[in-house]
């Protein structure tokens, strides 16, 4: 370890659609780390970053950036080039997890269940003929469907589609957040999120959070508006199913080669079978986010967990980037 009391630089903000969520996550983690005695500085993601790292060197950086660049590996590539250790997964792992069609193919090859899907670029949608394409999707995948951007988070641009007539509008809304839409089968069941952390002794699964949004859809407002969603942590699952979803989250974490922390979002169907929806390499840390709730349910203090993540990342800092 480079310091008995390391200095942590938190990166938050950026220019993605999830800037506000990132800033809120950054403030929460900064406050928690200060509460356990660490020196913390914060910075937005801008052209001054490398100069800041040179002029005010931190022992470690924690990227709490959501959306593009924060989760696609680009910022982590820059940190690797600068030789600065950081909390979180390597760039290559982030790139695989960030791209939902790629991630789903990796999940399938690893033997993990994920809903059947079609990835549709905007250009193909226009050129082949929207009506014919959408009719074929409904014929192949059935209804209901979930439409989401291939790259992005916080449920921005995500729609639940129950009728063929609603699908064109959902596609238009989705393309407002990216050039590729993922259209996947909707799996009915209990929505849960399982966070994984590595506090120095290997990855462990935290208690799962069950998500019950008031409107039935866990969209952006349901995620970040206090009181808009009811959470149960631990989730109201049998002990066997709780163990299963924890093992699935650990398998996802390992399949992508993730480090330090991640969150896997799943649906547990009526038969108790978990279906992986997506994996998050930079989970939200706001007052309504899921990983902090899991920490509380595990009987741990957020600041202590975050400090251990920092210490673990520093301990590993001598390893070559992969």
C-alpha positions as CSV (number, residue, x, y, z in Angstrom):
1,X,0.0,0.0,0.0
2,X,1.3,3.4,-0.9
3,X,-0.1,5.3,2.1
4,X,-1.4,4.5,5.6
5,X,-4.2,7.0,4.9
6,X,-4.4,7.2,1.1
7,X,-5.6,10.2,-0.8
8,X,-8.6,9.3,-3.1
9,X,-9.6,11.3,-6.1
10,X,-13.2,10.7,-7.1
11,X,-14.2,11.4,-10.7
12,X,-17.9,12.3,-11.0
13,X,-20.0,14.1,-13.6
14,X,-18.9,13.8,-17.2
15,X,-21.1,14.7,-20.2
16,X,-23.4,11.6,-20.4
17,X,-27.1,11.6,-19.9
18,X,-26.4,10.2,-16.4
19,X,-24.3,13.2,-15.3
20,X,-26.6,14.1,-12.4
21,X,-26.6,10.5,-11.1
22,X,-22.8,10.4,-11.3
23,X,-22.5,13.6,-9.3
24,X,-24.8,12.3,-6.6
25,X,-22.9,9.0,-6.4
26,X,-19.6,10.9,-6.1
27,X,-20.8,13.1,-3.3
28,X,-22.1,10.1,-1.3
29,X,-18.9,8.1,-1.7
30,X,-16.7,11.1,-0.9
31,X,-18.7,11.8,2.3
32,X,-18.5,8.1,3.4
33,X,-14.8,7.9,2.8
34,X,-14.2,11.2,4.7
35,X,-16.2,9.8,7.6
36,X,-13.7,6.9,8.0
37,X,-10.7,9.3,7.9
38,X,-9.6,9.3,4.3
39,X,-8.5,12.4,2.4
40,X,-10.8,12.8,-0.6
41,X,-10.7,15.2,-3.5
42,X,-13.3,15.3,-6.3
43,X,-13.1,16.3,-9.9
44,X,-15.3,16.4,-13.0
45,X,-14.2,14.7,-16.1
46,X,-12.7,17.3,-18.4
47,X,-9.6,18.4,-20.3
48,X,-7.9,19.3,-17.0
49,X,-7.8,15.7,-15.7
50,X,-4.3,14.7,-16.6
51,X,-2.9,18.0,-15.5
52,X,-4.7,17.5,-12.2
53,X,-3.2,14.1,-11.7
54,X,0.3,15.4,-12.4
55,X,0.0,18.5,-10.2
56,X,-1.9,17.0,-7.3
57,X,-1.2,13.3,-7.4
58,X,-3.6,11.1,-5.6
59,X,-2.8,7.6,-4.3
60,X,-5.8,6.2,-6.2
61,X,-8.7,7.3,-8.4
62,X,-12.3,6.1,-8.1
63,X,-14.2,6.7,-11.3
64,X,-17.9,7.1,-10.3
65,X,-18.9,8.0,-13.8
66,X,-22.0,6.5,-15.3
67,X,-22.9,6.2,-18.9
68,X,-20.5,6.5,-21.9
69,X,-16.8,7.0,-21.1
70,X,-17.5,6.2,-17.5
71,X,-18.4,2.6,-18.1
72,X,-17.1,1.9,-21.6
73,X,-13.5,1.6,-20.4
74,X,-12.3,4.8,-22.1
75,X,-11.5,6.7,-18.8
76,X,-9.8,3.6,-17.4
77,X,-7.6,3.4,-20.5
78,X,-6.5,6.9,-19.8
79,X,-5.8,6.1,-16.2
80,X,-3.8,3.1,-17.2
81,X,-1.8,5.3,-19.6
82,X,-1.1,7.7,-16.8
83,X,0.0,4.9,-14.5
84,X,-2.6,5.8,-11.9
85,X,-4.3,3.0,-9.9
86,X,-8.0,3.0,-9.6
87,X,-11.0,1.3,-8.0
88,X,-13.0,-0.8,-10.4
89,X,-12.7,-3.1,-13.4
90,X,-10.1,-2.9,-16.1
91,X,-10.9,-1.2,-19.4
92,X,-11.2,-4.4,-21.4
93,X,-13.7,-5.9,-19.0
94,X,-15.7,-2.7,-19.0
95,X,-16.0,-2.7,-22.8
96,X,-17.4,-6.2,-22.8
97,X,-20.0,-5.5,-20.1
98,X,-21.0,-2.1,-21.4
99,X,-22.1,-3.3,-24.8
100,X,-25.4,-5.2,-24.0
101,X,-25.5,-7.3,-27.2
102,X,-21.9,-8.4,-26.7
103,X,-22.5,-8.9,-23.0
104,X,-25.5,-11.1,-23.7
105,X,-23.6,-13.3,-26.1
106,X,-20.9,-13.7,-23.5
107,X,-23.5,-14.7,-20.9
108,X,-25.0,-17.3,-23.2
109,X,-21.7,-18.8,-24.0
110,X,-21.0,-19.0,-20.3
111,X,-24.2,-21.0,-19.8
112,X,-26.0,-18.2,-18.0
113,X,-29.6,-17.4,-18.9
114,X,-30.5,-14.1,-20.4
115,X,-33.7,-13.2,-22.3
116,X,-33.7,-13.8,-26.1
117,X,-33.1,-10.6,-28.0
118,X,-32.5,-8.8,-31.3
119,X,-30.0,-5.9,-31.7
120,X,-31.2,-3.4,-34.2
121,X,-29.1,-0.4,-35.5
122,X,-31.0,2.7,-36.4
123,X,-29.8,2.6,-40.0
124,X,-31.1,-0.9,-40.5
125,X,-34.4,0.1,-38.8
126,X,-34.8,2.9,-41.4
127,X,-33.5,1.2,-44.5
128,X,-35.1,-2.2,-44.3
129,X,-38.5,-0.8,-43.3
130,X,-39.6,-0.2,-39.8
131,X,-43.0,-1.9,-40.1
132,X,-41.6,-5.1,-41.6
133,X,-38.8,-5.3,-39.1
134,X,-41.0,-4.7,-36.1
135,X,-43.6,-7.2,-37.3
136,X,-40.8,-9.8,-37.6
137,X,-39.6,-9.0,-34.1
138,X,-43.0,-9.5,-32.5
139,X,-43.5,-12.7,-34.5
140,X,-40.1,-14.1,-33.3
141,X,-40.0,-12.9,-29.7
142,X,-43.6,-12.5,-28.9
143,X,-45.0,-10.0,-26.4
144,X,-44.4,-8.3,-24.0
145,X,-41.0,-6.9,-25.0
146,X,-38.4,-4.7,-23.4
147,X,-36.7,-2.1,-25.6
148,X,-33.5,-0.5,-24.4
149,X,-30.4,1.2,-25.7
150,X,-27.5,-1.1,-26.4
151,X,-25.2,1.1,-24.4
152,X,-26.4,3.1,-21.4
153,X,-27.8,2.9,-17.9
154,X,-30.2,4.3,-15.4
155,X,-33.1,2.9,-17.6
156,X,-32.9,5.9,-19.9
157,X,-34.6,5.1,-23.2
158,X,-36.1,1.8,-21.8
159,X,-39.7,0.9,-22.4
160,X,-41.9,-2.1,-21.6
161,X,-44.0,-2.9,-24.7
162,X,-47.3,-4.8,-24.3
163,X,-48.8,-4.3,-27.8
164,X,-47.5,-4.2,-31.3
165,X,-48.9,-0.6,-31.7
166,X,-46.6,0.6,-28.8
167,X,-43.4,-0.8,-30.3
168,X,-42.7,2.0,-32.9
169,X,-42.8,4.7,-30.2
170,X,-40.6,2.7,-27.9
171,X,-38.0,2.3,-30.7
172,X,-38.0,6.1,-31.4
173,X,-37.6,6.8,-27.7
174,X,-34.7,4.3,-27.5
175,X,-32.9,5.8,-30.5
176,X,-32.9,9.1,-28.7
177,X,-30.3,7.6,-26.4
178,X,-28.2,5.6,-28.8
179,X,-27.8,4.3,-32.4
180,X,-28.5,0.6,-31.5
181,X,-31.7,-0.7,-29.8
182,X,-31.9,-4.0,-28.0
183,X,-35.3,-5.6,-28.1
184,X,-35.6,-8.6,-25.8
185,X,-38.3,-10.9,-24.4
186,X,-39.8,-9.7,-21.2
187,X,-39.4,-12.3,-18.4
188,X,-42.1,-11.9,-15.7
189,X,-41.0,-12.4,-12.1
190,X,-39.3,-10.8,-9.2
191,X,-36.7,-8.2,-10.1
192,X,-33.6,-8.3,-8.0
193,X,-30.1,-6.8,-8.0
194,X,-27.1,-8.6,-6.5
195,X,-24.0,-6.6,-5.8
196,X,-20.6,-8.2,-5.6
197,X,-17.6,-6.7,-3.7
198,X,-14.0,-7.8,-3.2
199,X,-12.7,-6.5,0.1
200,X,-9.4,-8.3,-0.2
201,X,-10.3,-12.0,0.2
202,X,-12.0,-12.5,-3.1
203,X,-15.4,-11.6,-4.5
204,X,-18.5,-12.0,-2.2
205,X,-22.2,-11.5,-3.1
206,X,-24.1,-9.1,-0.8
207,X,-27.7,-9.6,0.1
208,X,-30.0,-9.2,-3.0
209,X,-32.3,-6.3,-3.3
210,X,-35.9,-6.9,-4.5
211,X,-37.3,-4.0,-6.6
212,X,-41.0,-3.2,-6.6
213,X,-41.6,0.1,-8.5
214,X,-45.0,1.8,-7.9
215,X,-45.7,2.1,-11.6
216,X,-44.6,-1.5,-12.4
217,X,-41.6,-0.4,-14.4
218,X,-38.2,0.4,-12.9
219,X,-37.5,3.4,-15.1
220,X,-35.3,6.5,-14.4
221,X,-37.8,8.2,-12.2
222,X,-38.5,5.0,-10.2
223,X,-34.8,4.7,-9.7
224,X,-33.9,8.1,-8.5
225,X,-37.1,9.6,-6.9
226,X,-37.3,8.8,-3.2
227,X,-40.5,6.8,-2.5
228,X,-41.2,5.9,-6.1
229,X,-40.0,2.3,-5.6
230,X,-40.3,-0.1,-2.7
231,X,-37.2,-2.1,-1.9
232,X,-36.9,-5.2,0.1
233,X,-33.4,-6.1,1.2
234,X,-32.8,-8.9,1.7
235,X,-35.2,-9.8,-1.1
236,X,-38.2,-11.9,-0.3
237,X,-36.7,-15.1,-1.8
238,X,-36.3,-18.6,-0.4
239,X,-32.9,-19.3,1.1
240,X,-32.1,-21.6,-1.8
241,X,-33.0,-18.9,-4.4
242,X,-31.1,-16.3,-2.5
243,X,-28.0,-18.5,-2.7
244,X,-28.7,-19.2,-6.4
245,X,-28.9,-15.5,-7.4
246,X,-25.7,-14.8,-5.4
247,X,-23.9,-17.5,-7.2
248,X,-25.1,-16.2,-10.6
249,X,-23.9,-12.7,-9.7
250,X,-20.5,-14.2,-8.8
251,X,-20.4,-16.1,-12.0
252,X,-21.2,-13.0,-14.0
253,X,-18.5,-11.1,-12.2
254,X,-16.0,-13.8,-12.9
255,X,-17.1,-14.4,-16.5
256,X,-16.3,-10.8,-17.5
257,X,-13.2,-10.6,-15.4
258,X,-14.5,-7.7,-13.2
259,X,-12.6,-6.3,-10.3
260,X,-13.6,-4.9,-6.9
261,X,-17.3,-4.2,-7.4
262,X,-20.2,-4.9,-9.7
263,X,-23.9,-5.3,-9.7
264,X,-25.9,-7.8,-11.7
265,X,-29.6,-7.2,-12.4
266,X,-31.8,-10.2,-12.7
267,X,-35.4,-11.5,-13.0
268,X,-36.3,-14.6,-11.0
269,X,-39.2,-16.2,-12.8
270,X,-42.1,-18.2,-11.3
271,X,-40.0,-21.4,-11.3
272,X,-37.3,-19.7,-9.3
273,X,-34.9,-19.5,-12.3
274,X,-32.8,-16.4,-12.5
275,X,-32.4,-14.5,-15.8
276,X,-29.5,-12.0,-16.2
277,X,-30.6,-8.7,-17.6
278,X,-27.3,-6.8,-17.4
279,X,-24.2,-6.2,-15.4
280,X,-23.0,-2.8,-14.1
281,X,-19.3,-2.1,-13.7
282,X,-20.0,1.3,-12.0
283,X,-23.1,0.8,-9.8
284,X,-24.9,3.8,-8.6
285,X,-24.1,5.0,-5.1
286,X,-26.9,7.5,-4.6
287,X,-29.3,7.6,-1.6
288,X,-31.7,5.4,-3.5
289,X,-29.1,3.1,-5.2
290,X,-29.0,-0.7,-4.7
291,X,-25.4,-1.4,-3.7
292,X,-25.5,0.8,-0.6
293,X,-28.8,-0.9,0.4
294,X,-27.1,-4.3,0.1
295,X,-24.2,-3.1,2.3
296,X,-26.7,-2.0,5.0
297,X,-28.5,-5.3,4.8
298,X,-25.2,-7.1,5.3
299,X,-24.7,-5.2,8.6
300,X,-21.7,-3.2,7.3
301,X,-21.0,0.5,7.2
302,X,-20.7,2.0,3.7
303,X,-17.6,4.0,4.6
304,X,-15.8,0.9,5.9
305,X,-16.7,-1.1,2.8
306,X,-15.6,1.7,0.5
307,X,-12.3,2.1,2.4
308,X,-11.6,-1.7,2.0
309,X,-12.3,-1.4,-1.8
310,X,-9.7,1.4,-1.9
311,X,-7.2,-0.6,0.1
312,X,-7.8,-3.7,-2.0
313,X,-7.2,-1.7,-5.3
314,X,-4.1,-0.2,-3.9
315,X,-2.7,-3.6,-2.8
316,X,-3.3,-4.8,-6.4
317,X,-1.8,-1.7,-8.0
318,X,1.4,-3.5,-8.7
319,X,-0.3,-5.9,-11.1
320,X,0.1,-5.2,-14.8
321,X,-3.0,-4.0,-16.6
322,X,-4.9,-6.7,-18.5
